[in-house]
Amino acid sequence: MYFILMLAAPVFGALFYIGALQSALPPRRWALLGCVFGPAVLPLFMAKRRWSLLCARGLNYGLLRA
């Protein structure tokens, strides 16, 4: 069990690092969180990504337009 967790930690760190680079978030912070907590950080990451997009575009901008 511990061996699997030790192998999965760098994988999740790399995935969060790449996702943070694409979303203009601090990549080292998210890579560290991904290594330590694994996929449990995904909801927090998605919320932070959404919040930074909302702050950059403003409240009056609609993302889903018909």
C-alpha positions in Angstrom: 0.0 0.0 0.0 2.7 2.4 0.9 4.7 1.5 -2.2 1.7 2.5 -4.4 1.3 5.8 -2.6 5.0 6.5 -3.0 4.8 5.9 -6.7 1.6 7.9 -7.1 2.7 11.0 -5.3 5.1 12.3 -8.0 2.5 11.5 -10.7 -0.2 13.6 -9.0 2.4 16.3 -8.3 3.3 16.5 -12.0 -0.4 16.5 -13.1 -1.2 19.4 -10.8 2.0 21.2 -11.9 1.0 21.0 -15.5 -2.6 22.0 -14.7 -1.4 25.0 -12.7 0.9 26.2 -15.5 -2.0 26.0 -18.0 -4.3 27.9 -15.6 -1.8 30.6 -14.6 -1.7 29.5 -10.9 1.5 29.1 -8.8 2.7 25.7 -10.1 5.1 24.8 -7.2 2.4 25.2 -4.6 0.0 23.0 -6.5 2.6 20.4 -7.2 3.4 20.2 -3.5 -0.2 19.9 -2.6 -0.7 17.2 -5.3 2.3 15.2 -3.9 1.1 15.4 -0.3 -2.6 15.0 -0.7 -3.0 13.4 -4.1 -6.4 13.5 -5.9 -8.1 14.9 -2.8 -6.9 18.4 -3.8 -8.8 18.3 -7.2 -12.0 20.1 -5.9 -9.9 22.8 -4.4 -7.8 23.2 -7.5 -10.9 23.4 -9.7 -12.5 26.0 -7.4 -9.3 28.1 -7.4 -9.0 27.9 -11.2 -12.6 29.0 -11.6 -12.2 31.9 -9.1 -9.0 33.2 -10.8 -10.9 33.1 -14.2 -13.8 34.9 -12.7 -11.5 37.6 -11.2 -9.7 38.0 -14.5 -12.8 38.4 -16.6 -15.1 40.2 -14.2 -18.5 39.5 -12.9 -20.5 40.7 -15.9 -18.9 38.3 -18.3 -20.9 35.2 -19.2 -19.0 32.0 -19.8 -21.9 30.1 -21.2 -23.6 32.0 -24.0 -26.4 30.6 -26.0 
